[in-house]
Structure formats: structure tokens, C-alpha cells
Amino acid sequence: MAAIEVDYIIAGGGFTGCALASRLHQRDNSLEILIIEAGVDPSDNPSTTTPAGAFALIGSDLDWA
């Protein structure tokens, strides 16, 4: 894996982590920001692409209770 350089690393991609990343990027859009979130990569899960799909995620491997 190739090394990457970032300006900020945010642990946790919940509401607060994403809001913080957004605010930092709004202030300076040249910043490279990395958000680290626990769990599996959900990008292939069709339930993560629509708001209604969130109900299908309850009790799934993406639900951290």
C-alpha cells in the first residue's frame, strides 16, 4: 500500500466527525482530510445508497448498536 499524506485525521465518521471534516474543508478546501471509521466497507451494500435503505441495516453487520 502506498503512503498518503494528510493534514488531518479524524477518528470516527459519525455526525460529529463528518461535521468537523466538512467545517475544516469549508474553511480551506485544499486540506486533505482522512476519516477513519470502524467496521467493514459499506460501499458495496445497496442499502447504504438511499435513506429508506437505512431500515434494512438494523441488525446487520453495519449496525454497531
N, C-alpha and C positions, 0 to 999 in steps of 0.2 A: 504494500500500500504506500502511495506517495504521501509525503508530509505536506500539510497545508499550514498556512499562516493566517491567523485571525486576530482581530482586535479585541473581541470579547467572546467569552464562553459563558453561556447561561445554562445552568443545570436545572432542568425542568421545563417542559413545554406546555404547561397548563396555562390558565388565563394570565397569571402574573408574569410568567416567563415570556410568553408571546407579546404581552403588552409592553414589557420592558424592551424587548428586541425591536418592536415597532417604534417606540419612542426614540430609541438610540438611532435607528435608521432614518427617522424623520428629521432628526437634528443634523445628521451627516450621512448622506446616502452613499458615501464612499467606504463606509465601515464594512468590514467583513465580520459577521456575527454567526457564531455556531451555537445552536440549541441542542442540548443532549437530553434525550428523553428515554426513560426505561421502557423495556418491552420489545416486542417484535416490530418489524417494519410493516405498517398497515397499508402501504400504498397499493398493494395488490388486492385488498379487501374491498369488494364493491359496496359494502355498507358504509364505508367512510367517505363516499363521494357525494352523498345527499343528506340533508338534515333528517329526513324521515328514516334513513338507514341507521341512525343512531339507536333506535329502539331495538334493532336486531343485534346490536353489540352488547346488550345487557347479558351478563353471564358468560360472554365469550372470552377468548384469550386476551382481548384488548381491554376488558373491564377489570380495573385494579381495585374495585370496590371503593 
